[in-house]
Amino acid sequence: MQASALSGIRVLELGQLIAGPFAAKTLGEFGAEVIKIEPPGLGDPLRKWRLLKDGTSVWWQVQSRNKQSVALDLRRPEAQEIIRGLVKETDVLIENFRPGTLEGWGLGWEELHALNPGLIMLRISGYGQTGPYRDRSGFGVIGEAMGGLRYLTAEPGRTPVRVGVSMGDSLAALHGVIGVLLALRHREVNGGEGQVIDIALYEAVFNMMESLLPEYSAFGVVREPSGSALPGIAPTNAYRCADGGFALIAGNGDGIFKRLMVRIGRSDLAEDPGLASNEGRAARAEELDAAIGAWSATRSLDEVLATLDEARVPSGRIYNARDISEDPHFRARDMILETRLPDGQVIEVPGIVPKLSLTPGRVGGPAPALGADTEAVLKRAGVSEAAFAELRAKGVL
């Protein structure tokens, strides 16, 4: 068996739905032990999101693989005391409640840090732990809008649309994972102190917005929606083909542009000195799009892609779920794995990213049933048989 990069790291996940659990999932895929705390009865609401199989979301099979499930009602003092006991042996605590929620339960940073000075606490929220908006409710879609992404996802003059997945939550989770790894490194090298990682959904999105703010600051330019094009970088767009498909073509490198123009029969544009650099091409983007579109409109999508691949011009099709499932490259790189549902059905699930050569990620166990590990985890934490039975009778578990 290959080593795991995070072997020996224990993660206590108090979050639910997407952002916090996605971060914990990623850490678990690289060997961290993840103990997920869920409310008794219904558990994490994600268990009931989107398409269900035998009452449980198939999304759950991805988001909660490699985790242990402990059912605890965190509103109860007895459960809060159990968390304090678990924190003493925890490296990373992950939560994505509204700011102040854990403090209201006596589980804030000051209290937990006193119990375990090496604890690393990842806190993901809509607006962060400070600032005038900290107490507002914030989901990923709100973060996408505030961070600047939603304004750009539209055709010019039309209503902005949301990205079809919870991009804001996932970006926040990945920034959180980066923070955890940095904090673990600091703790290892600089003396054992833990720290808080404060991730705001809107900030994670804003961090992806490239030159949006500098362009406004320097020139007063507000970047506007542009559909499938990328303003200021040309040519790059989606071009309709004869069979109705769309080819994504990125000919915006200087050498790539020349090869593209020659291949579509427009050597005149390839040799035009005004188009030798991106600045000139950006000023004539509509002309270039028209030339490429006229060429693609007379050929099938497969023909367009084959021709451009031969010319070493970056291009591709727009994939749906069926395309992904049937694509040999996904499978060659282990990006499609299989998992078995409780009823025995085998389904495909996404593989693991990033890919490490010496300590790769792995799926060590399926997503757990609600509370499947409650007894084992609590007894390992020192809860006696009698105390466990009493907690269950009280409905704390």
Residue, then its C-alpha position, 0 to 999 in steps of 0.5 A: m500500500q502506498a503512503s497517505a499524505l495526511s495519515g495521522i491527521r484527525v479532522l472533526e467536521l461540524g459543517q453540513l451541505i457543501a463548503g465545509p464537507f467538501a473541504a473535509k472530503t478532500l482531506g479524507e481522500f489523502g488519508a486524514e481520518v474524518i469524523k463527521i458530526e450530523p444531527p440525529g434523525l435526518g442528518d446532513p441535509l445533503r442526504k436529501w438533495r437532488l436525485l435520491k436512491d432509496g431515500t438517499s442522494v447519490w451526491w452523498q456517495v461522493q461528498s461523504r466517502n472516507k468519512q465516519s458518521v457520528a449523530l449528535d445534537l449539537r444544541r444539547p450541552e451533553a453533545q457539546e461536552i462530547i465535542r470538547g472531548l473529541v477536540k483534545e485529540t483533533d488536528v483540524l476542526i471544520e465548520n460552516f455555520r453562521p458566525g457566532t453559532l459555535e460561540g453560542w454553544g460554548l465551542g468558539w475558538e477561544e474555548l477550543h484553543a484552550l483545550n487543544p493549543g495545536l487545533i487548526m480551525l477552518r471556518i467557512s461562511g458567507y461573509g467571513q467572521t468579521g466585517p459589517y456583513r458577518d451575520r448575514s446568511g450566505f450561500g454559494v450563489i450569493g458569494e458568486a454574485m458578490g464576488g463578481l462572477r454572476y455579473l459576467t455569466a450572461e449574454p450581453g443585454r440578457t439576465p445573468v445566469r448562475v453557474g450550474v453547480s455550487m461553484g462558490d461553495s466549492l471554491a471556498a472549500l478548496h481555499g480552505v484546504i489550502g489554508v489547512l495545509l498551510a496551517l499544518r505546515h506552520r504547526e509542524v515547523n514553528g512550534g505546535e500552535g494552531q490557528v483559525i482559517d477564516i474563509a468567506l464564500y465571496e472572497a474565494v470567488f473574488n480571488m478568481m476574478e483575474s483583472l476585474l478590479p485592476e482594470y476598473s481601478a486603472f481605467g474606470v472600466v467595468r467588465e461586462p458580460s460577453g457570452s462565450a467570448l473572453p473580452g480583450i483576448a482573441p480569438t477565443n469563443a464557441y463556434r457553431c458547426a454544420d451539425g449544430g454542435f459548438a467547437l470551443i476554439a482558443g487561438n489567442g497565442d501568437g503562433i497558434f493564431k497563425r496556425l489557425m488562420v492558415r488551417i481555415g484558409r485565411s493566410d491573409l489574416a495570418e500574415d496581417p502585421g496588425l494581428a501579430s499580437n493580442e492587442g491588435r487581435a482584440a481590437r478586431a475580435e468580431e472580424l476574427d470570430a466571423a472568419i472562424g465561424a464561417w469556416s466551422a459552419t461548413r464542417s461537422l464538430d468532429e471534423v473541426l476538432a480533428t482538423l484543429d488538433e492536427a494543427r495544434v490549435p487548442s479546441g474542444r467540445i462542450y461535454n455533458a454527463r454522458d460525454i464524460s462517462e464515455d470519454p476514454h481520457f477520463r478513464a485513463r486518468d482514473m477520473i471515473l471511479e465506481t462505488r457500490l450503493p447499499d442495495g448493491q448497485v454500482i455507480e460511477v463517481p468522480g475520481i480524485v484531484p490532485k494526483l500525487s505520484l508518491t502519496p496519491g489520494r484514494v477512496g478507503g470507504p463508502a459514504p456512511a449511514l447516519g450515525a454508523d460510527t457514533e458508538a465506536v467514536l464515542k467509546r474510543a473517546g472515553v464514553s462508557e457503556a452506561a453513559f452512552a445508553e443514557l445519551r441515547a435515551k435522552g435523544v442526544l445521539 
